[in-house]
Amino acid sequence: MNRYPAIAFAMALLCLGAAAKAQVTNPVADDADAFLATGSMNNPAGTDLTGENFGAAGTLVVASAASGKGAFQSVLKFNLSNAVGLFNTNYGAGNWTITGVSLVLTSNYGTDGVQPNNGIFPRISGGRFVIEWLADDNWVEGTGTPNLPTADGVTCDALPGLLSGASEILGTNLYTPPGNNVPVTYPLPLTTNLVGDVSAGGDVTFLFYAADDQIGYLFNSVNYGHGNEPLMQVVVAPLRPVLAGAFTAGGFQLTGVASDNATYQIQASTNLAAANWLTIGKATADGRGNILFEDFSATNARRFYRLSQ
């Protein structure tokens, strides 16, 4: 029996499949961040901090004016150029799709009721906060600290300008203090704005602010200096499936990678130029994007395979 044509085809597919992964997750540390404070009568740093920069602080803060120390908001900026480069390396430029985006935040002050060492911050308390996507990435982190604020970076007074561009609320999240140095993951919805911004491979900005009067949330900034900086996790899968094939005792086995849980028709033809392909079965990728299909009708004749949705 002459099986060489089919074997050659199977080996070619194996070369394609070996370089691809079912999905790739790339954690990206934030590139710049700062907390923005209003100040209050009970804040030792002052009653009006709206023009002060705190970009070099080791922490980011979310609290409402009811905290007693004034309102705190935080901005974070992630650069996705290296992540997009990794995805293009794994799947080819434009041949991948985003299947998940989340933020991972960790605090060395994560115990309910604890007062941080610096008195300008509120006590740690659970509550709700908003994550908002901002189109405007044109802000500077600055060099200000809680003990020595500056005016060389983003401030509370700059917020109206940042919000004058496109923005989108990505959700309201519940913060429950988990203890010190315990990472907390916040999945984000895959909106058109967020996916487009991430896919572009440039900067992505988020704004955090209080959604109730209870929250007192401190989490480590990129300048904390001891790890646990804010992370953005981006998960992608191949946009177009990649197949590999090999003979088995019972027929011809197809394996491959595709979008997680996606169902495909397995089609076959003896001629690539054929107008009609024969559907010989279907396969559903598992939760990790892996495909497995056994063609028990394979013979020693030449046969080509493809997936269709």
N, C-alpha and C positions, 0 to 999 in steps of 0.2 A: 504493500500500500504506500502510495506517495503522499506523505503528509507534510512535506517541506514547505509548500506555499503557506499553509495555515500556521506552521511553526514559526516561519519568518515573521508573519503578521503578529503573532502572539508576542514574540520577543521585542518587536518594535513598540508595542503597547507597554510592555514592562518598562522600557526605558523612559517612557513618558510618566508612568505612574510612580516610579521610584523617587522622583524629585519633588513630588507634590505631597502635601499634608492635608488631612481632612479639614482641619481648622488651625488657625494660628492666633495666639493671644499675645499681645505685646503690651506690657505695662510701661507707661510713660510717666516720669516724674514731672511735676509742674516746673515751668521755666521761670515764672515770676508770680508773686502773690503779695498781698498787703491787707491788713484790716483797716477799716475806715470807722472813725469814732466821732460821736457828736459832743461828748463830754457832759458833765452835769454838776450840780452843786455838791454831790457826794463823791465826785471823782477827784482824787488827789492831783491828777495831771491838769485839771482845769475845767471850767464851765463851758468853754467853747473850743473844741478840738477839730472843728470842721475843716480848718485849713491846714491841718498838720498831717504829715506823712509818717507811716509806721511800717514801711516796706521791709526793713531789715530786722523786724521783730522775729522771734523764734516761734511765734504762734499766730494763728488766725482765730477770729472771734465772731460769734453770732449771738446777739442779745437784743432785746427790745429796750425802749426807754424806761420801761417799768423795772428794769434790773437794778435801778438805783445808781448805776455808774454811767448811765446814758445808753444810747443805741449803738450797736456795733454791726457792721456789715463787712464782708470780705470778698475780694476779687482774686481769681486764680486764672493763670494763663498757661496753657500747655502747647508745646510745639510738636506737631505730628510728622515732621519731615522724615525723620529716621524710621518711624513706624510705617509710613506709606512706602518707603524704600524697601523695607523688609517684606511687605506684602507683595510688592511688584517682583521681588526676587523669587518668592515662593511660587507665585501663580502666573506671573507675567503682568505687564502694565494693563490695568483696566480689566483684568480677568478675575476679580474678586469682589465680594460683596460683604458689607458690614452686617454681622448678625448679633452683635452685642456691644454696648458701651456702658461702663460703670465707673464710679469714682470710689476710691478707697482712702479713708481718712483715719488717722491714728492720733491719739492724744496722750501725753504724759500726765495730763490732768483729766482723768476719765472716771472719777469716783463722785457719785452724787453728794452734793452738800459741801464739797471741799472748796476752800477759798484759795485760789492761786497765790503764789508768793508776792506778786506785784498787785498792790491794792487798786490799780486802775481797772482790773478785770472783775467781772461779776462772779458770784459763786457758781459752781457747776450744778446744772439743773436740767432735767429732761424737758422736752417740749418739741414744738414743730418749727421747721424752717423751710424756706423756699430755695430751690436751685433754678436760676434763670440763665439762659444762654444769651450772650451779647455778641452782636456782629462787630462791634468796635473793639479791635485789639490794640488800638493806638494809645496805650497808657504805659507809664514807666513805674517800675516797682519802687524806686527810691531807696534811701539809706537811713531813714528815720527809725528810731527805737522808742520803746515806751519811756525810757529815761531821758532820751535826747531826740525828740521829734524834729523833723526837717521840713522843708518845703520843696524838695527836689523830685517828688514823685506823686503818685495818685493820692488824692485826699477825698474826704466826704463831699467837699465842694465840687469835685469833678464829676460826681455821679450824674447830674442832669445832662451833661455833655455825652457821657457814655450811653445813657439811656435814650438819647435823641435818635440814635440809629436803630436798626432792626433789633428786636429782642423777642424772646419766647420763654415763657415759664415752662420748665420741664417737669415740675411736680413739687408737691409739698411732702416733706419727709418727717418721720417721727424719730427724734433722737432720744435714746434711752442710755444713760451713761453706763458703758460696759465694764469699766475698770481701767486702770492705767495700761497704756501701751497695747491695747486690744484693737486691731483694725476693724473698721465698720465699712461695709460695702453698700453703696447706693446705686442700684441699676437705673439707667436713664432711658427714657423712651426714644425710639429711633425715628425722630421727626425728620422731615425733609431738611430743615435748617441745620440740625446737628449732623446728620449723615453727610450732607453736602460740605459742611465746614471741615469735618474730619477727613473726608475723602480728598479734599484739596491739598492736604499735606502741609498746611501752614499753622498759624496760631489759632487756638480756640479758647475763648474767654467765658468764665462762669461768674455769676454774682450770687452770693449767699446772703440771705437776710431772714430775720425772725418772722414767723407766722403766728406767734402767740406771745403772751406776756410771761410765760414760764421759762422759756429756753435760756440757758446759759451754757453755750457750747464753745469750748476751746479745743483746737486741734493743731497739730504741729505744722509749721510752715516749711518751705524749702530751705529756710535759713536756720532751722532748729539746730542742725549740725550733728545730730546723733542718729540719723536715719529716720525712718517712719514719716518721710515727707508725703504730701498728697500724691496719689497715683491715679492715672486715668487708664483703665484697661479697655483695650479695643480688641474685639474678636472678629475675625473674618473667615469666610469659607470661599472655596472656588466658585466663581460665577458660572463657569461651564465645567461640567464633569470631566474628569480624567479617568480613563479606563486602562486596565492591564488585563492580560489574558494568558492562560496556560492550559495545556491538556491535563485531564485527570483520567482516572480509570473508567469513569462513566461518561465522559464527554469533554466539554470545553468550559472552563470556569472563568468568569469575568469578575474582577475585583476593581474597585476604584474609589474615588473620593468625590463628594458633591456637597450640596447644601444639606445641613442637618435635617433629618426626618422628611426630606423631599422624596416623592414617589415618581419613578420614571418608567416609561415603556421601554423594553429592550427590543430593538429592531435589528433585523439581519437582512443581508442581500448578498448575492454572488457577484454583483457588479456595482461599483461606485456610481456609475452613470445611470443606474436604473431609476425610473421615475417612481416606482412603488417599492417601499420597504415592507417586509413582513414583520408584524409584531409577534414575537415568540414568547412574551411573558412580561412581567413587571417586577421591579425591585424597589424597595424603600430604604433609603439611607438611614442608618441608625442615628442615635443622638450625638455621635461624634463625626457623622458624615461619611461613614464607611458603607460601601455597596458590595454585595455579594450575590452573584447569579450563576447558576449552573445550566448550561445548554446541553441537555441530554440528546438533542436531535442533531448535534454536530456530526458531520461525516468527514471523509478525507477530501471533500470538495472545498474549493476556495470559498470563504465566507467572511464578510465584513460586518461589524457591529457598530451600533450607535445608540445613544439614549435620546429619548424624546419626552417632553412634558406636554 
